[in-house]
Amino acid sequence: MKLNNKKLNKIKGDASFRTFYRLRSNKKNSIIVFAYREKEKNLLIYDAINSLLNKSNILAPKLLNENYKRNYIEIEDFGNLTFSKILKKKGSNKIKIFKNIIILLNKIQKIKKNKIRNFKGQYYKLEKYSNKKLFKEAELFCDWYVKKLYPKHKSIKLNKLIKRQIKILLSKIRLKNNTFVHRDFHASNLMKYKNKIAVIDSQDALIGNRAYDLASFIDDVRLKSKIEFKNKIFDYYIYLNKTNISKSDFQNDFQILSVLRNLKIIGIFTRLSSRDNKRNYLKFIPHAWKLIELRLNNNLELFGEIKKVLDKNFPSKKRLIK
């Protein structure tokens, strides 16, 4: 593909409607981001959030050029080295890397500004990550995954049960929605660039529960780690924030949000396969289930009822999408 007579090399994208190209130059490479659908979110809001992060001394891609009419923006190129790749290498100092990322998350969570101008000069204000939004996201599990696995008459009944349990869990959340939430904070969206950690894929950021991004990072569906390691990272976050959070309240919300997030992920990955023919995402569903089970089994008092529903209707042999 060419842009202004310059050759573009397509690079691996994400789960959005965006496509990414590397524009090579003698001076400095850049990334061209095309979005023919959901342009406002994928171009305008994406740049506004990146701008907010950069103004808060968090490394995010800066805007170099824009042509909104032609559906693209040009941003900084941070290369290809994600922390997901680094952490999968043998011999990587995982505990040190994870702790450095937790320090970064702490810095991100100190962002107080929730309003920023986009490149058209319009103000964009981050929305609240309300229980209504959380419910709508978790509902994707019902709308796509359950409907894919079960016939209509069965899925309607089952989805009523699951949605009731989701609402009960949401009613048990204790912390306020007062923190910058990246919403997709995991190792694949963190890049090593000039010995710093750069943050990408930030267009879905909201003001929400401070436990959400930690749950996203520790219970990362793309990255496997033992429970002992997860607990170490969780405890390190608590240690850094011991003066301003209640551990019991935070742990309660962390567990609930992890379960709801992974139900959402199963729904989204099923949708990507069924609607968009992106079947490669299905391989993450078994691990998403393991993460759900880990949290359910860790707190039967909190999750007893939803565990019964999921255990009965989604035994291991019933979980695979064909």
C-alpha positions in Angstrom: 0.0 0.0 0.0 1.2 3.6 -0.7 0.5 6.9 0.9 1.7 10.1 -0.8 3.9 7.9 -3.0 5.5 6.3 0.1 5.3 2.6 0.7 3.5 1.4 3.8 4.2 -2.0 5.4 1.2 -3.5 7.1 1.9 -4.6 10.7 -0.1 -6.8 13.1 -3.2 -5.2 14.4 -5.4 -5.6 17.4 -9.0 -6.5 18.1 -10.3 -3.1 16.9 -11.4 -1.9 13.5 -8.1 -0.1 13.0 -5.4 -1.2 10.6 -1.7 -0.3 11.2 1.1 0.4 8.7 4.7 1.2 9.3 6.0 4.2 7.2 9.8 3.8 6.8 12.0 6.8 6.6 15.7 7.6 6.6 15.2 9.8 9.6 12.6 8.1 11.7 9.8 5.5 11.2 6.2 6.2 12.0 2.9 4.4 12.3 -0.1 5.1 10.1 -3.4 4.2 11.8 -6.4 3.8 9.5 -9.9 3.6 10.9 -12.8 3.3 8.5 -15.2 2.4 11.3 -15.7 4.0 14.7 -13.4 6.9 13.5 -14.1 9.1 16.4 -13.0 6.5 19.0 -10.2 5.1 17.0 -8.6 8.3 15.8 -9.9 11.4 17.7 -10.3 9.9 21.2 -7.3 7.7 20.8 -5.1 10.8 20.2 -6.8 12.7 23.0 -6.1 10.0 25.5 -2.5 9.7 24.3 -2.1 13.4 24.6 -3.4 13.3 28.2 -1.0 10.5 29.1 2.0 12.4 27.6 1.1 15.6 29.5 1.1 13.4 32.6 4.7 12.2 31.8 3.4 8.8 30.7 5.0 7.7 27.4 2.3 7.2 24.7 2.4 7.7 20.9 2.5 11.3 20.0 0.5 12.6 17.0 2.8 13.5 14.0 0.1 14.1 11.3 -3.6 13.7 10.8 -5.9 13.4 7.8 -9.3 12.7 9.4 -11.0 13.1 6.1 -9.0 10.3 4.7 -9.5 8.2 7.8 -5.9 8.1 9.2 -3.5 9.6 11.7 0.3 9.3 11.8 1.9 8.6 15.2 5.2 7.8 16.7 6.6 4.3 16.1 7.7 2.5 19.4 8.9 -0.6 17.5 7.8 -4.2 18.0 9.0 -5.1 21.5 6.0 -5.6 23.7 6.4 -6.7 27.4 4.4 -9.8 26.5 7.3 -10.8 24.2 9.9 -9.9 26.9 8.1 -11.8 29.6 7.9 -15.0 27.5 11.6 -15.1 27.0 13.6 -17.5 29.2 15.7 -15.8 31.8 13.7 -12.6 31.9 13.6 -11.1 35.4 9.8 -11.3 35.6 9.4 -10.0 39.2 11.4 -6.9 38.4 9.6 -6.3 35.2 6.2 -6.7 36.8 7.1 -4.4 39.7 8.3 -1.7 37.3 4.9 -2.0 35.5 3.1 -1.7 38.8 5.1 1.5 39.5 4.0 2.8 36.1 0.3 1.9 36.8 0.6 3.8 40.1 1.7 6.8 38.2 -1.1 6.5 35.7 -3.6 6.2 38.5 -2.4 9.6 39.8 -3.8 11.3 36.7 -6.5 13.7 37.9 -7.3 15.5 34.7 -10.3 14.0 32.8 -10.7 16.5 30.0 -8.4 17.1 27.0 -8.5 18.6 23.6 -8.4 16.4 20.5 -6.5 17.4 17.3 -9.7 19.1 16.0 -9.6 21.4 19.1 -12.7 19.8 20.6 -12.7 18.9 24.3 -13.1 15.2 25.2 -14.1 14.2 28.7 -13.5 10.7 30.0 -16.7 9.0 30.9 -17.4 7.1 34.1 -16.9 3.4 34.2 -20.4 2.8 35.6 -21.9 -0.4 36.8 -24.2 -0.1 33.7 -21.1 -0.2 31.4 -19.6 -3.1 33.4 -22.8 -5.0 33.1 -23.1 -4.3 29.4 -19.6 -5.6 28.9 -20.0 -8.8 30.9 -23.3 -9.3 29.0 -21.2 -10.0 25.9 -20.5 -13.4 27.4 -24.3 -14.1 27.2 -24.8 -12.5 23.8 -22.1 -14.3 22.0 -20.6 -17.2 23.9 -23.7 -18.7 25.5 -25.7 -18.2 22.3 -23.0 -20.0 20.3 -22.9 -23.0 22.6 -26.6 -23.5 23.3 -29.8 -23.6 21.3 -32.0 -20.6 21.5 -34.6 -21.9 24.1 -31.7 -23.0 26.4 -29.6 -19.9 26.0 -32.5 -17.5 26.9 -33.1 -19.3 30.2 -29.4 -19.6 31.0 -28.7 -16.0 30.2 -31.3 -14.8 32.6 -29.6 -16.8 35.4 -26.1 -15.5 34.5 -27.2 -11.8 34.1 -28.9 -12.0 37.6 -25.6 -13.2 39.0 -23.6 -10.5 37.2 -25.9 -7.9 38.8 -25.5 -9.4 42.2 -21.7 -9.2 41.8 -21.8 -5.6 40.7 -23.9 -4.7 43.7 -21.0 -5.9 45.9 -18.4 -3.6 44.5 -17.1 -1.2 47.2 -14.7 1.3 45.7 -15.6 4.5 43.9 -15.2 5.3 40.2 -12.5 8.0 40.7 -9.4 6.7 39.0 -8.0 6.8 35.4 -8.6 3.3 34.0 -6.8 2.3 30.8 -9.3 -0.6 30.5 -6.9 -2.9 28.5 -3.8 -2.7 30.7 -1.8 -5.8 30.0 1.6 -6.8 28.8 0.7 -6.7 25.0 -0.2 -3.1 25.3 3.0 -2.1 27.0 6.2 -1.6 24.9 9.8 -1.3 25.7 11.1 1.9 24.0 14.4 3.5 24.8 14.5 1.7 28.1 11.2 3.1 29.1 7.7 1.6 29.3 5.3 3.0 26.6 1.6 2.6 26.8 -0.5 1.9 23.7 -4.2 1.1 22.8 -5.6 3.6 25.2 -8.7 4.8 23.4 -11.1 3.0 25.7 -9.9 4.8 28.9 -12.5 5.8 31.5 -12.7 7.1 35.0 -13.4 4.0 37.1 -12.4 1.5 39.8 -8.7 1.5 40.7 -8.7 -2.3 40.9 -9.7 -2.8 37.3 -6.3 -2.2 35.6 -4.5 -4.3 38.2 -6.9 -7.2 37.5 -6.4 -6.8 33.8 -2.6 -6.9 34.3 -2.3 -9.7 36.8 -5.0 -11.9 35.3 -3.8 -11.4 31.7 -5.5 -13.9 29.4 -2.5 -13.9 27.1 0.2 -14.5 29.8 0.3 -17.4 32.1 1.7 -17.1 35.7 1.4 -19.1 38.9 -0.9 -18.0 41.7 2.1 -17.4 44.0 3.5 -15.0 41.5 0.1 -13.2 41.0 -0.1 -12.8 44.8 3.4 -11.3 45.0 2.5 -8.7 42.4 -0.9 -8.0 44.1 0.9 -7.5 47.5 3.4 -5.2 45.9 0.6 -3.0 44.7 -0.9 -3.0 48.1 2.4 -2.2 49.7 2.8 0.9 47.4 -0.7 2.0 48.3 -1.0 0.9 51.9 -1.7 4.4 53.2 -4.7 5.1 50.9 -6.6 1.9 50.3 -8.4 -0.7 52.3 -6.9 -4.1 51.3 -10.1 -6.0 52.0 -12.2 -3.6 49.9 -9.6 -3.5 47.1 -9.3 -7.3 47.1 -13.0 -7.7 46.9 -13.3 -5.5 43.9 -10.2 -6.9 42.2 -11.7 -10.4 42.3 -15.1 -9.3 41.1 -13.7 -7.2 38.2 -11.3 -10.0 37.2 -14.2 -12.5 36.9 -16.4 -10.0 35.0 -13.5 -8.9 32.7 -12.7 -12.5 31.7 -16.4 -13.3 31.1 -16.4 -10.2 28.8 -13.2 -11.4 27.1 -14.7 -14.8 26.3 -17.7 -13.0 24.8 -15.5 -10.6 22.8 -13.2 -13.4 21.5 -16.3 -15.4 20.4 -17.6 -12.4 18.6 -14.3 -11.8 16.9 -14.4 -15.4 15.6 -18.1 -15.5 14.7 -18.6 -12.0 13.3 -15.2 -11.0 12.1 -13.7 -14.4 11.2 -10.7 -13.8 13.6 -10.5 -17.3 14.9 -7.0 -16.9 16.3 -8.6 -15.3 19.4 -10.4 -18.6 20.4 -7.1 -20.1 21.6 -7.2 -17.7 24.6 -10.7 -18.8 25.9 -9.4 -21.9 27.8 -7.0 -19.7 29.8 -9.8 -17.1 30.4 -11.8 -19.9 32.0 -8.9 -20.9 34.2 -8.6 -17.4 35.4 -12.3 -17.3 36.2 -12.0 -20.6 38.1 -9.0 -19.3 40.0 -10.9 -16.4 41.4 -14.2 -18.3 42.0 -12.5 -21.0 43.9 -10.5 -18.5 45.9 -13.6 -16.9 47.4 -16.6 -19.2 47.6 -18.4 -16.8 50.0 -18.4 -14.1 47.3 -18.8 -16.3 44.2 -20.7 -19.4 45.5 -23.8 -18.7 43.5 -22.3 -17.8 40.2 -19.9 -20.7 40.5 -22.8 -23.1 40.8 -24.4 -21.7 37.6 -21.1 -21.8 35.6 -20.0 -25.2 36.9 -23.3 -26.8 36.0 -23.6 -25.3 32.5 -20.0 -25.0 31.4 -18.1 -28.1 32.3 -14.6 -28.3 30.7 -15.8 -30.5 27.8 -18.6 -28.0 26.9 -16.5 -24.9 26.7 -14.8 -25.2 23.3 -16.2 -23.1 20.4 -16.1 -25.1 17.1 
